[in-house]
Amino acid sequence: MKIPVDDIPQSPKEISFSERTEELNEIYAEGSARDFRFPPSLHVVLVYYRSGKELFFHGRFEGSIGASCSRCLKDFSLKMDRQFEFVLIPDPATPARGAEELSRGDLGLSFYSTEEIDLSPLIMEQVMLALPTRPLCAEDCRGLCGGCGADLNREACACSATTGDPRMALGRERQDSTMPVPKRRTSKRVKNQRRAHDALTTPQWSSCAHCGETVLPHRACSKCGYYRGRAALKIAES
């Protein structure tokens, strides 16, 4: 689809056309895996107008595209209905253009230098940008088994459970035999403040070596006042 620059009006004008996709099929057929297969044409609705020498385009394209799931490799139909927009400005065609620093606004612009706008490469670029990076037949697709290649969406995996790297066998045995590891370390202060330490304990009693009275350890006798064989307290006689 080509539009002469002089025929682009200042007021928006809408057109509908079918864009051929042979070039897109050739591009994706060059690789070893064909992730996408395009129909003969895509339906495009385009609105275009001008403001001075700047040309504005926006619209949408729709169609059904064949794709291969990146997980299970099954072919499925991908419904495309996307909107797009782009702006074309005259090419300055200055020799020093390549040495200029592009501003933030220039990054979203494209240039034209002919008297006729070829929309085919511009539409094709918008279609390629709209394609998913990893096509999926479903969001919950389980894919293929890495061992036997079974489709996990249809059947259970029949291969034996993997034993892992034999060099890590000793580490796995130790991991199975050890106690569980706590999620975080506990300080001694927190450990000693647990209620399990609040249980009552029986006091340890001993006998006074001087008079034989029952006393607490490391205490002077309350009857005779002796502690470790010497008088430590003066006891008033009753």
C-alpha atoms as a printed R data frame, in Angstrom:
    type eleno elety resid chain resno      x       y       z
1   ATOM     1    CA   MET     A     1  0.000   0.000   0.000
2   ATOM     2    CA   LYS     A     2  1.477   3.342  -1.094
3   ATOM     3    CA   ILE     A     3  0.142   6.848  -0.443
4   ATOM     4    CA   PRO     A     4  1.459   9.996  -2.173
5   ATOM     5    CA   VAL     A     5  2.594  12.614   0.317
6   ATOM     6    CA   ASP     A     6  0.605  15.342  -1.442
7   ATOM     7    CA   ASP     A     7 -2.602  13.292  -1.040
8   ATOM     8    CA   ILE     A     8 -2.367  13.171   2.752
9   ATOM     9    CA   PRO     A     9 -4.931  15.707   4.100
10  ATOM    10    CA   GLN     A    10 -4.791  17.794   7.261
11  ATOM    11    CA   SER     A    11 -8.010  16.275   8.551
12  ATOM    12    CA   PRO     A    12 -7.928  12.567   9.529
13  ATOM    13    CA   LYS     A    13 -8.826  10.120   6.790
14  ATOM    14    CA   GLU     A    14 -9.604   6.430   7.368
15  ATOM    15    CA   ILE     A    15 -8.952   3.593   4.938
16  ATOM    16    CA   SER     A    16 -9.169  -0.198   5.115
17  ATOM    17    CA   PHE     A    17 -7.033  -2.600   3.117
18  ATOM    18    CA   SER     A    18 -5.455  -6.066   3.172
19  ATOM    19    CA   GLU     A    19 -1.709  -6.203   3.699
20  ATOM    20    CA   ARG     A    20  0.151  -9.088   2.075
21  ATOM    21    CA   THR     A    21  2.418 -11.166   4.353
22  ATOM    22    CA   GLU     A    22  4.673 -13.093   1.964
23  ATOM    23    CA   GLU     A    23  7.750 -11.231   3.177
24  ATOM    24    CA   LEU     A    24  6.944 -12.020   6.805
25  ATOM    25    CA   ASN     A    25  6.685 -15.728   6.013
26  ATOM    26    CA   GLU     A    26 10.038 -15.578   4.219
27  ATOM    27    CA   ILE     A    27 11.679 -13.906   7.220
28  ATOM    28    CA   TYR     A    28 10.440 -16.490   9.733
29  ATOM    29    CA   ALA     A    29 11.074 -19.409   7.366
30  ATOM    30    CA   GLU     A    30 14.825 -18.705   7.339
31  ATOM    31    CA   GLY     A    31 15.322 -20.010  10.887
32  ATOM    32    CA   SER     A    32 15.505 -23.660  11.947
33  ATOM    33    CA   ALA     A    33 12.209 -23.409  13.860
34  ATOM    34    CA   ARG     A    34  9.176 -21.693  12.375
35  ATOM    35    CA   ASP     A    35  7.514 -20.071  15.374
36  ATOM    36    CA   PHE     A    36  4.940 -18.145  13.308
37  ATOM    37    CA   ARG     A    37  3.066 -18.788  10.067
38  ATOM    38    CA   PHE     A    38  1.139 -15.870   8.631
39  ATOM    39    CA   PRO     A    39 -2.022 -16.003   6.519
40  ATOM    40    CA   PRO     A    40 -1.911 -14.622   2.978
41  ATOM    41    CA   SER     A    41 -3.011 -11.190   4.231
42  ATOM    42    CA   LEU     A    42 -3.898  -9.188   7.354
43  ATOM    43    CA   HIS     A    43 -6.816  -6.776   7.586
44  ATOM    44    CA   VAL     A    44 -5.601  -3.245   8.374
45  ATOM    45    CA   VAL     A    45 -7.637  -0.171   9.351
46  ATOM    46    CA   LEU     A    46 -5.527   2.986   9.057
47  ATOM    47    CA   VAL     A    47 -6.164   6.652   9.904
48  ATOM    48    CA   TYR     A    48 -3.671   9.213   8.587
49  ATOM    49    CA   TYR     A    49 -3.313  13.002   8.440
50  ATOM    50    CA   ARG     A    50 -0.627  15.672   8.357
51  ATOM    51    CA   SER     A    51  0.418  18.682  10.402
52  ATOM    52    CA   GLY     A    52  2.738  20.766   8.274
53  ATOM    53    CA   LYS     A    53  5.343  18.332   6.972
54  ATOM    54    CA   GLU     A    54  4.837  15.801   9.745
55  ATOM    55    CA   LEU     A    55  2.714  12.753   8.860
56  ATOM    56    CA   PHE     A    56  0.685  10.930  11.516
57  ATOM    57    CA   PHE     A    57 -0.580   7.344  11.242
58  ATOM    58    CA   HIS     A    58 -2.563   5.217  13.686
59  ATOM    59    CA   GLY     A    59 -4.845   2.218  13.380
60  ATOM    60    CA   ARG     A    60 -5.058  -1.499  14.017
61  ATOM    61    CA   PHE     A    61 -4.510  -4.813  12.259
62  ATOM    62    CA   GLU     A    62 -6.207  -8.154  12.854
63  ATOM    63    CA   GLY     A    63 -5.881 -11.715  11.673
64  ATOM    64    CA   SER     A    64 -5.306 -15.296  12.759
65  ATOM    65    CA   ILE     A    65 -1.645 -16.368  12.834
66  ATOM    66    CA   GLY     A    66 -0.361 -19.919  13.150
67  ATOM    67    CA   ALA     A    67  2.186 -20.360  15.941
68  ATOM    68    CA   SER     A    68  4.159 -23.135  17.649
69  ATOM    69    CA   CYS     A    69  4.064 -23.314  21.433
70  ATOM    70    CA   SER     A    70  7.512 -22.738  22.929
71  ATOM    71    CA   ARG     A    71  6.827 -25.325  25.692
72  ATOM    72    CA   CYS     A    72  5.004 -28.277  24.107
73  ATOM    73    CA   LEU     A    73  5.779 -27.468  20.407
74  ATOM    74    CA   LYS     A    74  2.108 -27.886  19.511
75  ATOM    75    CA   ASP     A    75  0.695 -25.784  16.674
76  ATOM    76    CA   PHE     A    76 -2.105 -23.416  17.631
77  ATOM    77    CA   SER     A    77 -3.933 -20.377  16.257
78  ATOM    78    CA   LEU     A    78 -2.937 -16.983  17.661
79  ATOM    79    CA   LYS     A    79 -5.580 -14.261  17.335
80  ATOM    80    CA   MET     A    80 -4.003 -10.878  16.522
81  ATOM    81    CA   ASP     A    81 -5.926  -7.635  17.060
82  ATOM    82    CA   ARG     A    82 -3.466  -4.860  17.912
83  ATOM    83    CA   GLN     A    83 -3.383  -1.094  17.672
84  ATOM    84    CA   PHE     A    84 -0.365   0.881  16.454
85  ATOM    85    CA   GLU     A    85  0.765   4.408  15.703
86  ATOM    86    CA   PHE     A    86  3.820   6.087  14.202
87  ATOM    87    CA   VAL     A    87  4.954   9.502  12.955
88  ATOM    88    CA   LEU     A    88  6.979  10.333   9.851
89  ATOM    89    CA   ILE     A    89  8.980  13.540   9.472
90  ATOM    90    CA   PRO     A    90 11.068  14.766   6.514
91  ATOM    91    CA   ASP     A    91 14.623  13.462   6.456
92  ATOM    92    CA   PRO     A    92 17.009  16.414   7.055
93  ATOM    93    CA   ALA     A    93 19.565  14.702   4.764
94  ATOM    94    CA   THR     A    94 22.466  16.584   6.334
95  ATOM    95    CA   PRO     A    95 25.972  15.007   6.255
96  ATOM    96    CA   ALA     A    96 26.426  15.573   9.987
97  ATOM    97    CA   ARG     A    97 23.152  13.871  10.873
98  ATOM    98    CA   GLY     A    98 24.901  10.727  12.067
99  ATOM    99    CA   ALA     A    99 27.023  12.692  14.539
100 ATOM   100    CA   GLU     A   100 24.054  14.405  16.186
101 ATOM   101    CA   GLU     A   101 22.744  13.276  19.544
102 ATOM   102    CA   LEU     A   102 19.143  12.102  19.311
103 ATOM   103    CA   SER     A   103 16.717  13.639  21.762
104 ATOM   104    CA   ARG     A   104 14.098  11.653  23.641
105 ATOM   105    CA   GLY     A   105 11.405  12.801  21.213
106 ATOM   106    CA   ASP     A   106 13.391  11.699  18.143
107 ATOM   107    CA   LEU     A   107 13.538   8.071  19.295
108 ATOM   108    CA   GLY     A   108  9.884   7.468  18.397
109 ATOM   109    CA   LEU     A   109 10.074   9.112  14.966
110 ATOM   110    CA   SER     A   110 10.774   7.801  11.472
111 ATOM   111    CA   PHE     A   111 11.911   9.746   8.416
112 ATOM   112    CA   TYR     A   112 10.708   9.901   4.823
113 ATOM   113    CA   SER     A   113 12.548  11.324   1.821
114 ATOM   114    CA   THR     A   114 10.367  10.347  -1.159
115 ATOM   115    CA   GLU     A   115  7.166  11.751  -2.592
116 ATOM   116    CA   GLU     A   116  5.335   8.510  -1.818
117 ATOM   117    CA   ILE     A   117  4.918   6.650   1.491
118 ATOM   118    CA   ASP     A   118  5.241   2.882   1.256
119 ATOM   119    CA   LEU     A   119  3.181   1.528   4.166
120 ATOM   120    CA   SER     A   120  4.114  -2.137   3.711
121 ATOM   121    CA   PRO     A   121  7.444  -2.103   5.611
122 ATOM   122    CA   LEU     A   122  5.933   0.125   8.305
123 ATOM   123    CA   ILE     A   123  2.950  -2.180   8.848
124 ATOM   124    CA   MET     A   124  5.232  -5.231   8.770
125 ATOM   125    CA   GLU     A   125  7.420  -3.680  11.479
126 ATOM   126    CA   GLN     A   126  4.374  -3.077  13.695
127 ATOM   127    CA   VAL     A   127  3.242  -6.686  13.232
128 ATOM   128    CA   MET     A   128  6.652  -8.032  14.227
129 ATOM   129    CA   LEU     A   129  6.716  -5.815  17.321
130 ATOM   130    CA   ALA     A   130  3.302  -7.135  18.367
131 ATOM   131    CA   LEU     A   131  4.337 -10.808  18.229
132 ATOM   132    CA   PRO     A   132  5.004 -12.498  21.598
133 ATOM   133    CA   THR     A   133  8.593 -13.377  22.426
134 ATOM   134    CA   ARG     A   134  7.598 -16.885  23.556
135 ATOM   135    CA   PRO     A   135  4.279 -18.028  22.061
136 ATOM   136    CA   LEU     A   136  2.247 -20.261  24.405
137 ATOM   137    CA   CYS     A   137 -0.779 -22.366  23.538
138 ATOM   138    CA   ALA     A   138 -2.032 -21.749  27.108
139 ATOM   139    CA   GLU     A   139 -0.729 -19.904  30.141
140 ATOM   140    CA   ASP     A   140 -0.702 -23.149  32.171
141 ATOM   141    CA   CYS     A   141  1.000 -25.243  29.484
142 ATOM   142    CA   ARG     A   142  3.242 -27.826  31.203
143 ATOM   143    CA   GLY     A   143  5.426 -28.462  28.165
144 ATOM   144    CA   LEU     A   144  7.459 -31.578  27.403
145 ATOM   145    CA   CYS     A   145  9.365 -33.848  29.776
146 ATOM   146    CA   GLY     A   146 13.080 -33.200  29.568
147 ATOM   147    CA   GLY     A   147 13.865 -36.901  29.885
148 ATOM   148    CA   CYS     A   148 11.420 -38.897  27.754
149 ATOM   149    CA   GLY     A   149  9.826 -36.046  25.763
150 ATOM   150    CA   ALA     A   150  6.248 -36.876  26.825
151 ATOM   151    CA   ASP     A   151  3.622 -34.153  26.513
152 ATOM   152    CA   LEU     A   152  2.814 -33.423  30.158
153 ATOM   153    CA   ASN     A   153 -0.484 -31.815  29.144
154 ATOM   154    CA   ARG     A   154 -1.819 -35.199  27.922
155 ATOM   155    CA   GLU     A   155 -0.010 -37.879  29.923
156 ATOM   156    CA   ALA     A   156  2.165 -38.401  32.958
157 ATOM   157    CA   CYS     A   157  5.901 -38.705  32.600
158 ATOM   158    CA   ALA     A   158  6.972 -42.367  32.232
159 ATOM   159    CA   CYS     A   159 10.715 -41.928  32.759
160 ATOM   160    CA   SER     A   160 12.340 -42.872  36.083
161 ATOM   161    CA   ALA     A   161 13.032 -40.255  38.685
162 ATOM   162    CA   THR     A   162 16.405 -38.685  38.256
163 ATOM   163    CA   THR     A   163 19.054 -39.558  40.815
164 ATOM   164    CA   GLY     A   164 20.905 -36.327  40.437
165 ATOM   165    CA   ASP     A   165 24.620 -35.736  40.207
166 ATOM   166    CA   PRO     A   166 26.491 -38.729  41.741
167 ATOM   167    CA   ARG     A   167 29.166 -36.353  43.021
168 ATOM   168    CA   MET     A   168 26.557 -34.841  45.366
169 ATOM   169    CA   ALA     A   169 25.385 -38.207  46.778
170 ATOM   170    CA   LEU     A   170 27.290 -37.747  50.075
171 ATOM   171    CA   GLY     A   171 25.778 -34.313  50.551
172 ATOM   172    CA   ARG     A   172 22.258 -35.651  49.949
173 ATOM   173    CA   GLU     A   173 22.795 -38.455  52.509
174 ATOM   174    CA   ARG     A   174 23.921 -35.968  55.132
175 ATOM   175    CA   GLN     A   175 20.999 -33.720  54.350
176 ATOM   176    CA   ASP     A   176 18.525 -36.593  54.801
177 ATOM   177    CA   SER     A   177 20.054 -37.697  58.129
178 ATOM   178    CA   THR     A   178 20.463 -34.323  59.815
179 ATOM   179    CA   MET     A   179 17.895 -32.430  61.838
180 ATOM   180    CA   PRO     A   180 15.882 -29.608  60.249
181 ATOM   181    CA   VAL     A   181 17.647 -26.280  60.138
182 ATOM   182    CA   PRO     A   182 15.803 -23.347  61.790
183 ATOM   183    CA   LYS     A   183 14.758 -20.496  59.528
184 ATOM   184    CA   ARG     A   184 16.701 -17.963  61.594
185 ATOM   185    CA   ARG     A   185 19.184 -17.844  64.458
186 ATOM   186    CA   THR     A   186 17.918 -17.241  68.012
187 ATOM   187    CA   SER     A   187 19.949 -15.162  70.442
188 ATOM   188    CA   LYS     A   188 20.738 -16.380  73.942
189 ATOM   189    CA   ARG     A   189 18.667 -13.574  75.478
190 ATOM   190    CA   VAL     A   190 15.549 -14.616  73.571
191 ATOM   191    CA   LYS     A   191 16.199 -18.291  74.283
192 ATOM   192    CA   ASN     A   192 16.554 -17.698  78.042
193 ATOM   193    CA   GLN     A   193 13.342 -15.650  78.148
194 ATOM   194    CA   ARG     A   194 11.133 -18.524  77.043
195 ATOM   195    CA   ARG     A   195  8.423 -19.605  79.461
196 ATOM   196    CA   ALA     A   196  9.893 -23.101  79.598
197 ATOM   197    CA   HIS     A   197 12.523 -21.676  81.976
198 ATOM   198    CA   ASP     A   198  9.889 -20.378  84.422
199 ATOM   199    CA   ALA     A   199  9.270 -23.785  86.054
200 ATOM   200    CA   LEU     A   200  9.760 -23.935  89.865
201 ATOM   201    CA   THR     A   201 12.799 -25.848  91.104
202 ATOM   202    CA   THR     A   202 13.444 -27.397  94.527
203 ATOM   203    CA   PRO     A   203 16.041 -25.398  96.548
204 ATOM   204    CA   GLN     A   204 19.248 -27.230  97.481
205 ATOM   205    CA   TRP     A   205 19.540 -27.452 101.300
206 ATOM   206    CA   SER     A   206 22.649 -28.253 103.340
207 ATOM   207    CA   SER     A   207 23.516 -28.657 107.040
208 ATOM   208    CA   CYS     A   208 25.537 -26.249 109.166
209 ATOM   209    CA   ALA     A   209 28.875 -27.833 110.061
210 ATOM   210    CA   HIS     A   210 28.847 -26.097 113.484
211 ATOM   211    CA   CYS     A   211 25.374 -26.763 114.831
212 ATOM   212    CA   GLY     A   212 23.776 -29.054 112.277
213 ATOM   213    CA   GLU     A   213 20.931 -26.643 111.424
214 ATOM   214    CA   THR     A   214 19.484 -26.825 107.890
215 ATOM   215    CA   VAL     A   215 20.649 -23.826 105.831
216 ATOM   216    CA   LEU     A   216 20.750 -22.714 102.170
217 ATOM   217    CA   PRO     A   217 24.040 -23.081 100.325
218 ATOM   218    CA   HIS     A   218 26.472 -20.182 100.642
219 ATOM   219    CA   ARG     A   219 24.495 -18.687 103.489
220 ATOM   220    CA   ALA     A   220 25.484 -18.052 107.104
221 ATOM   221    CA   CYS     A   221 23.609 -20.164 109.644
222 ATOM   222    CA   SER     A   222 20.701 -18.240 111.126
223 ATOM   223    CA   LYS     A   223 20.961 -20.182 114.411
224 ATOM   224    CA   CYS     A   224 24.648 -20.039 115.318
225 ATOM   225    CA   GLY     A   225 25.925 -17.419 112.852
226 ATOM   226    CA   TYR     A   226 28.765 -19.591 111.583
227 ATOM   227    CA   TYR     A   227 29.835 -19.801 107.937
228 ATOM   228    CA   ARG     A   228 32.608 -22.159 106.791
229 ATOM   229    CA   GLY     A   229 33.934 -22.781 110.302
230 ATOM   230    CA   ARG     A   230 34.031 -19.191 111.563
231 ATOM   231    CA   ALA     A   231 31.569 -16.815 113.179
232 ATOM   232    CA   ALA     A   232 30.160 -14.550 110.478
233 ATOM   233    CA   LEU     A   233 27.080 -13.183 112.309
234 ATOM   234    CA   LYS     A   234 26.485 -12.211 115.899
235 ATOM   235    CA   ILE     A   235 23.379 -13.991 117.089
236 ATOM   236    CA   ALA     A   236 21.608 -12.553 120.131
237 ATOM   237    CA   GLU     A   237 21.059 -15.153 122.851
238 ATOM   238    CA   SER     A   238 17.389 -15.738 123.682
